Amino acid sequence: MARFGRRLIALVIDWWAAVLIAGVLFPNPAPDDAGRIMLHQTIIAAVFVVHRVLVILVLAGSLGQHIVGVRVVPLRGGWIGWWRPLVRTALILLVVPALVLDQDQRGLHDRIAGTVLVRR
């Protein structure tokens, strides 16, 4: 199973990829425009969610997960389905579920989604 360090590095890579994509599609707002800054942060989060869900569906792992050599698999095997990556990613955005680890180093988001992050 993938340890916390690999998970964190993959998450940081994925978040920065979302920041870069959002920055290309929607230029950064002026520092004094609070409404546009909030909108821009929401767009970054949306890009993060779409990227993670789609790439996990197709390739069993996000860009960051592929770079660090891990993949997402359903605990019971088979196809991951569309809802597992969605639930997993939504819980990651809440932060706390991803920080609550069990004895197997699985985050609460993985336990709820019925997934495990394993090394390739």
LINLIN-V885834 format. One record per helix or strand of 3 or more residues. SS is the DSSP state (~ for helix, > for strand). FROM is the first residue (numbers start at 1). TO is the last residue. If there is no record, write none. Layout:
BEGIN
ss/from/to
SS/FROM/TO
SS/FROM/TO
END
This chain:
BEGIN
ss/from/to
~/4/25
~/34/59
~/63/68
>/70/74
~/81/93
~/96/99
~/108/113
>/115/119
END
